Amino acid sequence: MIRQIITDVLLALAVVTVAASAIGLLRTTTAADRLHYVTPAAVVAPLLVAAAVFVRQGLDENTGETLVAAGFMLVTAPYLSHATIRAVHGQAGQRKETRREEPRRKEPRR
């Protein structure tokens, strides 16, 4: 009985996290802001679902696979976010060369 309640609470928190992220996506205008609102839905919600599976099933093979998948998502999410924002800004694979201007020399007055 208590496991069912904890599982339901964890799944409800995952749903609330995804719903709040979706509302945030609708309210923002820039890609960087949208990426910030996608991150909780992509990282926190799967961890809550993995925790719910762990509470419901206990420690077995399915739980182990779920925890490995959640860990993989947790580790790779920052890299995916970084690559996405670089691609949005058009910097993927290219570096902008910045030229340094030499300071102008003052010409002596005549």
N, C-alpha and C positions, 0 to 999 in steps of 0.2 A: 504494500500500500504506500509506504513512504517513498520507495523507489519510483513508483508511478508519479507521485506528486513532484518529486525533484526533476524527473525527466520532463514532465509537462512544463515546469517553470523554465528549465533550460531551453526547451524548444520555443516557448513563448518569447523569451528574451532574444533568441535568434530571429524570430519573425519581426519583433519590434525593431531590432537593429537594421534589418533589411528594409523595413518600411520607412524608418527615419532616413536612411541613406537615399531611398528613392525620392522622398520629399525634398531632401537637400539637393538632389540632382535637378529637380524641376525648378528650383529657385535660383540656381546659379547660372552665370552666363559664360564664364571662361573655362577653358579646358583644364587648367590647373586646379581650379576650385572643384570642378566635377570629379577630378581624380581623387581629391581629398575625401569626397563623400562616398566614392566607390570603395575605398580601402576598408572601412569597417564591415561592409557587406562581404568583401572578399576575404577578410582575415578573421574578424571576430565571430561572425555568424557560423562559419564552418567549425571553429573551435568549440563554440557552444553546442553544436550538433554532435561533435565528437565526444564531448563530455556527457551529453545525454545518452549516447550509445554506450559509453563506458558505465554509466550508472545503471542503465537498463540491463545490459548483457553481462556485466561483470568482466572479469579478465579471461578472454578466450581469443580464438584466432580472428574472428570478425572485429573485435575491439582493437586488436593489434594492428590490423590493416587500416582501420579507421584512424588510429592515432598516427601511423606512419604517413598517411595521406594528409592529415591535418598539419603535421610537422613539416612536410614538404611545402605545403601552401604557406605556412608561416615563414619559412626560410626564403622562399622565392618571391614573395610579395613585394618587398622593397626593390628588388632588381627589376621586376616587371613594371612597377610604378615609375622608376627612374627612366627606363627605356621608353615607356609610353610618353612621358612628358618631353623627352628629348626628341622623339619623332614628331610630336605635335609642333614643337618649335623649329623643326627643320634642321636639326643639328646632328642627325643620326649619321655617323660615319664620316662626317666632315668637320674640319676645324676651321674657324675663321682666323685668317692671318691678320693680325693687327700691326700696322706699321707705326713705329715710333717716329714722331716728328722731332727733329733736332731743334733745340731751342734757337730762336732767332738771335743773331748777334746784333748788337747795337752798333750802328755805323757812327763813326765819329762826326761830330758837327763841324761844318766848315765856316 
